[in-house]
Amino acid sequence: MVDALRHSPLEAGHVELGAKLGPFGGWLMPIEYEGVLAEHRAVRERVGLFDLSHLGKVDVRGPRALPALQRILSNDLGKVQVGRAQYNLVLNERGGVDEDLIVYRLSEERWFVVPNASNTDRIVARLSEAAGADAVEPHPAWCFLGVQGPRALETVGTRFPEAADLAYMGGLEATFDGVPFVLTRSGYTGELGFELFGPPEIAANLWDELSDVGAAFGIEPCGLGARDVLRLEMGYPLYGQDLRPDRTPIEAGSGWAVALDKEDLPGKEVLVRQREQGAPSRLRGLVTEGRRHIPRQHQEVRAGDELVGSVTSGTFSPTLGTGIALAYLAPADRFGPGERVTIDVRGRPAAATVTETPFVDRNPR
């Protein structure tokens, strides 16, 4: 039987740690170790170490790199200075979101692109067509480690002092055991965090070194289950659930990542119209009452007897002690903060309040 899943260079170590592995984005990845709640607490209170090697790692180099990225991505990368990063979307002709990703400018003509796992091959193909195959170098075998939490700087900075000079959404090339790797100050948890990308030959030693240094600060290995709860507490949208090809950035609340003055922006006419006249729906935060009814994806949202939307992401928030969710609600201008709705949680109506995101007060950067 052929194994269709891709594998992290750190998989053997995860097995030794007793991780629960599962498929995610075409990869076999650690979902949890000690448990989602314990790992969530480690990140919020101390520091957690994630293997995120399923995400894309792509170098785009040379004089054609910037024009190619400008044609494909939603934001204006001409504003990005060396050592800085920018959040971007890939839009379709209807103005919907086909992908979201981060781009780091590591030198004048070197851009490091991090797409979602399920879309990496497609993004590489589009970049190769726009910039030339010789300008695009994917690194599917590279590791991608995330160090997230209030004590992330102490953990990473002890081994890599240059981390202390990185501002939020900054990146640089450093070395580990004489091997170059990419070090960034970014993350998806709302906590102070760093992300490290490098060749597979340094993966195990880099994980072990961060674990050893971080032991003094209470570091714990964390899986993708905890990461999903952490990101949802911050109201960060997830591609494939909250960001979708049939919803525009205006509807998703991500219009700030779109440069509408770009001439060849896909779906520009739709986006301009929604900016001027309003969008048909809007991604909103919902908070339920208590622990009994935890919202999940696809559950219906109603105002009285009227169906007004469905949950795109939902979970239990350990920080708040209640359920939280994101949902597209329509009409967009009807459901502001404080409005009351109900969520159909396994056949039972759960009262919920429309709430501004983030749900929790974090994001120290």
C-alpha positions as CSV (number, residue, x, y, z in Angstrom):
1,M,0.0,0.0,0.0
2,V,1.4,3.4,-1.0
3,D,1.7,6.0,1.7
4,A,0.0,9.1,0.2
5,L,0.9,11.3,3.2
6,R,4.0,13.4,3.4
7,H,6.2,13.2,6.5
8,S,7.9,15.7,8.7
9,P,11.7,15.3,9.2
10,L,10.8,15.3,13.0
11,E,8.3,12.5,12.9
12,A,10.5,9.9,14.7
13,G,11.0,12.3,17.6
14,H,7.3,12.9,17.9
15,V,6.7,9.1,18.1
16,E,9.2,8.9,20.9
17,L,7.4,11.7,22.7
18,G,4.1,9.8,22.5
19,A,2.4,12.2,20.1
20,K,-0.9,11.4,18.6
21,L,-0.3,11.7,14.9
22,G,-3.0,12.3,12.3
23,P,-3.4,13.5,8.7
24,F,-3.4,17.3,8.1
25,G,-3.2,19.0,4.8
26,G,-1.8,15.9,3.2
27,W,0.8,15.3,5.9
28,L,1.1,13.1,8.9
29,M,1.5,15.6,11.8
30,P,1.4,15.7,15.6
31,I,-2.2,16.6,16.7
32,E,-1.4,16.5,20.4
33,Y,1.1,15.2,23.0
34,E,-0.1,15.6,26.6
35,G,-3.4,17.0,25.5
36,V,-4.9,20.1,23.9
37,L,-5.8,21.9,27.2
38,A,-2.4,21.4,28.7
39,E,-0.6,22.5,25.5
40,H,-2.9,25.5,25.2
41,R,-2.0,26.5,28.8
42,A,1.8,26.0,28.1
43,V,1.6,28.5,25.2
44,R,-0.5,31.1,27.1
45,E,1.5,30.9,30.3
46,R,5.0,29.8,29.3
47,V,6.2,28.6,25.9
48,G,5.3,25.9,23.4
49,L,7.2,24.2,20.7
50,F,5.4,23.3,17.4
51,D,6.3,21.3,14.4
52,L,4.7,23.1,11.5
53,S,6.7,21.4,8.7
54,H,3.5,20.7,6.7
55,L,3.3,24.3,5.7
56,G,4.9,25.5,2.5
57,K,8.5,26.8,2.3
58,V,9.3,28.5,-1.0
59,D,12.2,30.7,-2.0
60,V,11.5,33.2,-4.9
61,R,14.7,34.9,-6.1
62,G,16.0,37.3,-8.7
63,P,14.8,40.5,-10.5
64,R,11.5,38.8,-11.6
65,A,10.5,37.8,-8.1
66,L,8.8,41.1,-7.0
67,P,6.8,41.6,-10.3
68,A,5.6,38.0,-10.2
69,L,4.5,38.3,-6.5
70,Q,2.8,41.6,-7.2
71,R,0.7,40.0,-10.0
72,I,-0.3,37.0,-7.9
73,L,-0.8,38.4,-4.4
74,S,-3.4,40.9,-3.1
75,N,-1.2,43.3,-1.1
76,D,1.4,45.8,-2.2
77,L,4.8,44.1,-1.7
78,G,6.6,47.2,-3.0
79,K,6.1,48.6,0.5
80,V,7.9,45.7,2.2
81,Q,11.5,46.5,3.2
82,V,14.3,44.0,3.6
83,G,13.9,42.1,6.8
84,R,10.1,42.6,7.0
85,A,7.1,40.5,6.1
86,Q,3.6,41.0,4.8
87,Y,0.3,39.0,5.0
88,N,-1.2,38.3,1.6
89,L,-4.2,36.7,-0.1
90,V,-4.5,35.0,-3.5
91,L,-7.8,36.0,-5.0
92,N,-9.9,34.6,-7.8
93,E,-11.9,36.5,-10.5
94,R,-15.0,36.6,-8.2
95,G,-13.0,38.2,-5.5
96,G,-13.0,35.1,-3.4
97,V,-10.0,33.9,-1.3
98,D,-8.1,31.0,-2.9
99,E,-5.2,31.2,-0.4
100,D,-3.6,33.2,2.4
101,L,0.1,33.3,3.1
102,I,3.0,35.3,4.5
103,V,5.9,36.6,2.4
104,Y,9.2,37.5,4.0
105,R,11.7,39.8,2.2
106,L,15.1,38.4,3.3
107,S,17.2,40.5,0.8
108,E,16.6,42.8,-2.1
109,E,15.8,39.9,-4.5
110,R,15.1,37.1,-2.1
111,W,11.5,36.5,-1.0
112,F,10.5,33.6,1.3
113,V,6.9,32.5,0.8
114,V,4.9,30.4,3.3
115,P,1.6,29.1,1.9
116,N,-0.8,26.5,3.4
117,A,0.1,22.8,3.0
118,S,-2.9,22.0,0.7
119,N,-2.1,24.9,-1.7
120,T,1.7,24.8,-1.8
121,D,2.0,22.9,-5.1
122,R,-0.5,25.2,-6.8
123,I,1.3,28.4,-5.5
124,V,4.7,27.0,-6.6
125,A,3.2,26.4,-10.1
126,R,1.8,29.9,-10.3
127,L,5.0,31.5,-9.1
128,S,7.0,29.4,-11.6
129,E,4.8,30.5,-14.4
130,A,5.1,34.2,-13.4
131,A,8.7,34.4,-12.3
132,G,10.3,31.5,-14.2
133,A,11.0,28.0,-12.9
134,D,14.6,29.0,-12.3
135,A,13.6,31.7,-9.8
136,V,11.3,29.4,-7.6
137,E,12.8,26.9,-5.2
138,P,10.3,25.0,-3.0
139,H,11.7,23.3,0.2
140,P,9.2,20.5,1.0
141,A,11.7,18.6,3.1
142,W,12.6,21.6,5.3
143,C,11.5,21.7,8.9
144,F,9.4,24.6,10.3
145,L,9.4,25.0,14.0
146,G,7.3,27.4,16.0
147,V,8.2,28.7,19.4
148,Q,5.3,30.6,20.9
149,G,4.5,32.0,24.3
150,P,5.5,34.7,26.9
151,R,8.9,33.1,27.3
152,A,9.6,32.5,23.6
153,L,12.2,35.3,23.4
154,E,14.2,33.8,26.3
155,T,14.1,30.4,24.7
156,V,15.1,31.4,21.2
157,G,17.3,34.4,22.3
158,T,19.4,32.2,24.5
159,R,20.6,30.3,21.5
160,F,20.2,32.9,18.8
161,P,20.9,36.4,20.3
162,E,19.9,38.1,17.0
163,A,16.3,37.2,17.8
164,A,16.1,40.0,20.3
165,D,16.6,42.6,17.5
166,L,13.7,41.2,15.4
167,A,10.5,43.3,15.4
168,Y,7.1,41.6,14.9
169,M,6.7,40.4,11.3
170,G,10.5,40.6,10.8
171,G,12.8,37.9,9.4
172,L,16.5,37.2,8.7
173,E,18.9,34.4,7.8
174,A,20.9,32.9,10.7
175,T,23.0,29.8,11.1
176,F,22.8,26.7,13.2
177,D,25.7,24.3,13.3
178,G,27.1,26.2,10.4
179,V,23.9,25.7,8.3
180,P,21.9,28.7,7.1
181,F,18.2,28.8,8.2
182,V,15.4,31.4,8.3
183,L,14.5,33.0,11.6
184,T,11.3,35.1,11.9
185,R,9.3,36.8,14.6
186,S,5.8,35.7,13.7
187,G,3.2,33.2,14.6
188,Y,-0.5,32.2,14.7
189,T,-1.2,32.1,18.5
190,G,-1.5,35.7,19.6
191,E,1.6,35.3,21.8
192,L,5.2,36.5,21.4
193,G,6.6,34.0,19.0
194,F,9.3,33.0,16.6
195,E,9.4,30.6,13.6
196,L,12.4,28.8,12.3
197,F,12.8,27.2,8.8
198,G,15.7,25.1,7.8
199,P,17.1,22.0,6.0
200,P,16.1,18.6,7.2
201,E,19.7,17.8,8.4
202,I,19.4,20.3,11.2
203,A,15.8,19.5,12.2
204,A,16.3,17.1,15.0
205,N,19.2,18.9,16.6
206,L,17.4,22.2,16.3
207,W,14.2,20.8,18.0
208,D,16.4,19.2,20.7
209,E,18.4,22.4,21.4
210,L,15.2,24.5,21.7
211,S,13.7,21.9,24.0
212,D,16.8,21.8,26.2
213,V,17.1,25.6,26.4
214,G,13.4,26.0,26.9
215,A,13.2,23.5,29.7
216,A,14.2,26.3,32.1
217,F,11.2,28.3,31.0
218,G,8.7,25.4,31.1
219,I,8.6,24.6,27.4
220,E,6.2,21.9,26.1
221,P,5.8,20.2,22.7
222,C,2.5,21.2,21.2
223,G,0.3,19.8,18.5
224,L,-1.9,21.3,15.8
225,G,-5.0,20.8,18.1
226,A,-3.8,23.4,20.5
227,R,-2.7,25.7,17.7
228,D,-6.2,25.7,16.3
229,V,-7.7,26.7,19.7
230,L,-5.1,29.4,20.2
231,R,-5.7,30.9,16.8
232,L,-9.4,30.9,17.1
233,E,-9.2,32.7,20.5
234,M,-7.5,35.4,18.5
235,G,-10.1,35.4,15.8
236,Y,-7.5,34.5,13.2
237,P,-9.2,33.0,10.1
238,L,-8.2,29.6,8.8
239,Y,-8.0,28.9,5.1
240,G,-10.5,26.3,4.0
241,Q,-12.9,27.1,6.8
242,D,-13.1,30.9,7.5
243,L,-11.3,32.0,4.3
244,R,-12.9,30.4,1.2
245,P,-13.1,30.9,-2.6
246,D,-16.8,31.9,-2.3
247,R,-16.2,34.6,0.2
248,T,-14.3,37.9,-0.4
249,P,-11.8,39.6,1.9
250,I,-14.3,42.3,2.6
251,E,-16.7,39.7,3.9
252,A,-13.9,38.0,5.9
253,G,-12.8,41.3,7.5
254,S,-9.4,40.9,5.7
255,G,-9.8,43.9,3.3
256,W,-6.8,45.5,4.9
257,A,-4.7,42.9,3.1
258,V,-5.9,44.0,-0.3
259,A,-4.3,46.9,-2.3
260,L,-7.3,48.0,-4.4
261,D,-5.2,50.4,-6.4
262,K,-3.4,47.5,-8.1
263,E,-4.4,47.5,-11.7
264,D,-4.5,43.8,-12.4
265,L,-6.0,42.7,-9.0
266,P,-8.3,39.6,-9.6
267,G,-11.9,40.4,-8.6
268,K,-11.2,44.1,-8.2
269,E,-14.6,45.1,-9.5
270,V,-16.4,43.0,-6.9
271,L,-14.2,44.2,-4.1
272,V,-14.6,47.9,-5.0
273,R,-18.3,47.5,-5.2
274,Q,-18.5,45.8,-1.8
275,R,-16.2,48.4,-0.3
276,E,-18.5,51.2,-1.5
277,Q,-21.9,49.5,-1.2
278,G,-21.3,46.9,1.5
279,A,-20.8,43.2,1.5
280,P,-23.7,40.7,1.6
281,S,-22.3,38.9,4.7
282,R,-19.6,39.4,7.3
283,L,-17.5,37.0,9.3
284,R,-18.4,37.6,13.0
285,G,-17.3,36.4,16.3
286,L,-19.8,34.5,18.5
287,V,-19.6,33.6,22.2
288,T,-21.9,31.1,23.7
289,E,-23.0,30.8,27.4
290,G,-21.2,28.3,29.6
291,R,-19.5,25.0,28.8
292,R,-22.5,22.9,27.8
293,H,-22.9,23.9,24.2
294,I,-19.7,24.1,22.2
295,P,-20.1,25.3,18.6
296,R,-18.6,23.4,15.7
297,Q,-18.1,24.0,12.0
298,H,-21.2,23.8,9.7
299,Q,-23.7,24.3,12.6
300,E,-26.6,26.7,11.7
301,V,-26.9,30.1,13.2
302,R,-30.4,31.6,13.5
303,A,-32.0,34.9,14.6
304,G,-35.3,33.8,15.9
305,D,-36.6,31.3,13.3
306,E,-34.5,32.8,10.5
307,L,-31.4,31.1,9.2
308,V,-28.7,33.8,9.0
309,G,-25.5,31.9,8.7
310,S,-23.4,28.9,9.7
311,V,-20.3,28.4,11.9
312,T,-17.0,28.2,10.0
313,S,-14.8,27.5,13.1
314,G,-15.9,26.7,16.6
315,T,-14.3,25.4,19.8
316,F,-14.2,25.6,23.6
317,S,-12.0,28.5,24.8
318,P,-10.0,27.5,27.9
319,T,-9.2,31.2,28.5
320,L,-12.8,32.2,28.6
321,G,-14.3,29.0,29.8
322,T,-17.0,29.0,27.2
323,G,-17.6,28.3,23.5
324,I,-16.4,30.6,20.7
325,A,-17.0,30.6,17.0
326,L,-16.6,32.4,13.7
327,A,-19.6,32.5,11.3
328,Y,-20.6,34.4,8.2
329,L,-23.8,36.3,9.1
330,A,-26.2,37.9,6.6
331,P,-27.1,40.6,6.1
332,A,-23.8,42.1,7.1
333,D,-25.1,45.3,8.6
334,R,-27.6,43.6,10.8
335,F,-25.4,41.8,13.2
336,G,-23.1,44.1,15.2
337,P,-21.5,43.5,18.6
338,G,-24.1,42.7,21.2
339,E,-26.7,41.2,18.9
340,R,-28.1,37.9,20.1
341,V,-28.4,34.7,17.9
342,T,-28.7,31.0,18.5
343,I,-26.5,28.2,17.2
344,D,-27.9,24.7,16.5
345,V,-25.5,22.6,18.6
346,R,-26.4,19.0,17.8
347,G,-30.1,19.8,17.7
348,R,-30.2,22.1,20.7
349,P,-30.3,25.9,20.4
350,A,-27.4,27.5,22.2
351,A,-27.7,31.2,22.9
352,A,-24.7,33.3,21.5
353,T,-23.7,36.9,21.4
354,V,-22.0,38.6,18.4
355,T,-18.6,39.8,19.7
356,E,-15.7,41.7,18.4
357,T,-12.5,39.6,17.9
358,P,-10.0,38.8,19.3
359,F,-12.0,36.9,21.9
360,V,-9.1,37.1,24.3
361,D,-6.8,40.0,25.2
362,R,-3.4,38.9,24.0
363,N,-1.2,39.7,20.9
364,P,1.9,41.1,22.7
365,R,4.0,40.7,19.5
